[in-house]
Amino acid sequence: MEESKKILEGFIPVAKANAKMFGPNCEVVIHDLTHPQNSVMFTVNNHVTGREVGQSFDHLVKTVLQAEDFKEDHLSGYTFTTEDGRTICSSTSLIRDSNRKVIGAYCVNFDIEALNQMQKFMDNFLPVQAVPTVEEAKKDDDVENVEEIVDQLIQQIIKTSVHPAMKRHEKVELMRFMEEKGIFLMKGSVEKVASLLGISKVTVYSYLDEIKNK
């Protein structure tokens, strides 16, 4: 764990340099994925999305790992919309330790709202016909890599949450966290969670049904 912390802290100067180079519209967030529930360990220019140290990851599983373009441990140029309607262009790169285990994520979020307005203005004068593109299917190696990453996330989430006297409502809240983060969108995740918690798949599904019905 000490090695992981040192590796992740080594990216802080890079984050500061990126943010300074690209200005106040560029936010950089470093996640410590050995602590998934409060993974944000460093932010700069966090007014862009409001990310705070101690918060959890948001787009990692639901957007990044499931994207067709996620390859070689990174996804660049995906977008999302903030609560106040601004468009953010993002890139996420995974960070691994000396044993090739994923321990963190380096995320760059750029507020492109002003650029979007400029683009709309230009499009009125310079319409461009869209060129069809051919989507490249995910390779088997990429799929296996994603499954391995999600497995590691599940293990870390459960490792930092489970204790001998764990109550039922605590297990339900743990399921709620994983559901919100998109863990159960991944194939085999229910079986993995059930195995690590020592419960049946039926119990996991009953917890998820309870969450969805509330």
C-alpha positions in Angstrom: 0.0 0.0 0.0 2.9 2.3 0.7 4.3 1.7 -2.8 0.9 2.6 -4.3 0.8 5.9 -2.4 4.3 6.8 -3.6 3.5 6.0 -7.2 0.3 8.0 -7.1 1.9 11.0 -5.4 4.5 11.0 -8.1 1.8 12.1 -10.6 0.9 15.2 -8.6 3.6 17.4 -10.2 2.4 16.2 -13.6 -1.2 17.2 -12.7 -0.1 20.6 -11.6 1.9 21.1 -14.8 -1.0 20.1 -17.0 -3.5 22.3 -15.2 -1.1 25.3 -15.3 -0.3 24.8 -19.0 -4.0 24.5 -20.2 -5.4 27.1 -17.8 -8.4 27.3 -15.4 -10.7 25.4 -17.7 -8.5 22.3 -17.2 -9.1 20.1 -14.1 -7.0 17.2 -13.2 -8.1 14.5 -10.8 -6.0 11.6 -9.4 -7.8 8.6 -8.0 -6.5 6.0 -5.6 -8.4 2.9 -6.6 -7.1 0.9 -3.6 -9.7 2.9 -1.8 -12.7 2.9 -4.2 -15.3 4.5 -1.9 -13.2 7.7 -1.4 -10.8 7.4 -4.4 -10.2 11.1 -5.1 -6.8 11.8 -3.6 -5.8 15.0 -5.4 -7.5 17.7 -7.6 -6.5 20.9 -9.2 -8.9 23.5 -10.8 -11.7 21.4 -9.2 -14.2 24.2 -9.9 -14.6 22.6 -13.4 -16.6 19.7 -12.1 -16.6 20.2 -8.3 -14.7 17.1 -7.6 -13.4 17.0 -3.9 -10.8 14.9 -2.2 -12.4 12.0 -0.5 -15.2 11.5 -3.1 -15.5 8.3 -5.1 -15.0 7.7 -8.9 -18.0 8.4 -11.1 -17.4 7.6 -14.8 -14.7 4.9 -14.5 -16.9 1.8 -15.0 -20.0 3.2 -16.6 -18.3 5.2 -19.2 -14.5 4.5 -19.5 -14.2 0.7 -19.1 -17.3 0.0 -21.2 -16.3 2.2 -24.1 -15.3 0.6 -27.4 -12.3 2.9 -27.6 -10.9 2.0 -24.2 -7.6 0.4 -25.1 -4.1 0.2 -23.7 -5.4 1.5 -20.3 -6.7 4.8 -21.5 -9.8 6.5 -23.0 -9.5 10.0 -24.5 -12.0 12.5 -25.7 -15.2 11.2 -24.0 -17.7 13.8 -22.9 -20.3 14.3 -20.1 -22.5 17.1 -19.0 -22.3 18.8 -15.6 -25.4 19.5 -13.5 -25.4 23.1 -14.7 -25.4 22.0 -18.3 -21.7 22.5 -19.3 -20.0 20.0 -21.6 -16.8 18.5 -20.3 -14.3 16.7 -22.5 -12.3 14.1 -20.5 -9.5 11.6 -20.7 -8.7 8.9 -18.3 -5.5 6.8 -18.0 -5.1 4.0 -15.5 -2.0 3.8 -13.3 -0.5 0.4 -12.4 2.1 -0.6 -9.8 5.2 -2.7 -10.4 3.1 -5.9 -10.4 0.9 -4.5 -13.2 -2.1 -4.2 -10.8 -4.3 -1.2 -11.4 -4.0 1.2 -8.4 -5.2 4.5 -9.7 -6.5 6.7 -12.5 -5.3 10.0 -13.9 -8.2 12.1 -15.2 -8.2 15.3 -17.2 -11.5 17.2 -17.5 -11.7 20.2 -19.8 -14.6 22.6 -19.9 -15.3 23.0 -23.6 -18.5 25.0 -23.3 -17.0 28.1 -24.9 -15.5 26.1 -27.7 -18.9 24.5 -28.3 -20.4 27.9 -28.7 -17.7 28.9 -31.1 -18.1 25.7 -33.1 -21.9 26.3 -33.4 -21.1 29.8 -34.7 -18.6 28.4 -37.3 -21.0 25.6 -38.4 -23.5 28.2 -39.5 -20.9 29.5 -42.0 -18.9 26.4 -42.8 -21.2 23.4 -42.9 -19.3 20.1 -43.2 -20.7 16.9 -44.4 -20.1 14.1 -41.9 -17.8 11.3 -43.0 -19.0 7.8 -42.0 -16.5 5.9 -39.8 -16.0 2.2 -39.2 -16.1 1.2 -35.6 -13.4 -1.2 -34.5 -14.6 -4.0 -32.3 -13.0 -4.6 -28.9 -10.3 -7.3 -29.1 -10.4 -10.2 -26.7 -7.4 -8.9 -24.9 -9.1 -5.6 -24.2 -12.2 -7.3 -22.9 -10.1 -9.5 -20.6 -8.2 -6.4 -19.4 -11.5 -4.6 -18.5 -12.8 -7.7 -16.7 -9.6 -7.9 -14.7 -9.8 -4.2 -13.7 -13.4 -4.6 -12.5 -12.5 -7.7 -10.6 -9.8 -5.7 -8.8 -12.2 -2.9 -8.1 -14.8 -5.3 -6.6 -12.1 -6.9 -4.4 -10.9 -3.5 -3.1 -14.5 -2.3 -2.5 -15.4 -5.4 -0.5 -12.0 -5.5 1.3 -12.4 -1.9 2.6 -16.1 -2.4 3.6 -16.6 -5.9 5.0 -16.2 -6.7 8.7 -17.2 -9.7 10.8 -20.3 -8.1 12.4 -21.6 -6.7 9.1 -25.3 -6.0 9.3 -27.8 -6.6 6.5 -28.4 -2.9 5.9 -24.7 -2.4 5.5 -24.6 -5.1 2.8 -27.5 -3.4 1.1 -25.7 0.0 1.1 -22.6 -1.7 -0.2 -24.7 -3.1 -3.1 -26.1 0.3 -3.6 -22.6 1.8 -4.0 -21.6 -0.8 -6.5 -24.8 -0.4 -8.4 -24.4 3.4 -8.7 -20.8 3.0 -9.9 -21.9 0.6 -12.7 -20.1 -2.5 -11.2 -23.1 -4.8 -12.0 -23.1 -3.7 -15.6 -20.1 -6.0 -16.1 -20.5 -9.6 -17.0 -19.9 -12.0 -14.0 -19.9 -9.2 -11.4 -22.9 -10.7 -9.4 -21.1 -14.0 -9.1 -17.9 -12.4 -8.1 -19.6 -10.2 -5.4 -21.6 -13.2 -4.1 -18.4 -15.3 -3.8 -16.4 -12.7 -1.9 -19.3 -11.9 0.5 -20.0 -15.6 1.1 -23.7 -15.2 0.0 -25.7 -16.6 -2.9 -26.4 -14.9 -6.3 -30.1 -15.0 -5.3 -29.3 -12.9 -2.2 -27.3 -10.4 -4.3 -30.2 -10.1 -6.7 -32.7 -9.6 -3.9 -30.6 -6.8 -2.5 -30.5 -5.1 -5.9 -34.3 -5.5 -6.3 -34.7 -3.9 -2.9 -32.5 -1.0 -4.0 -34.4 -0.5 -7.3 -37.8 -0.6 -5.6 -37.0 2.1 -3.1 
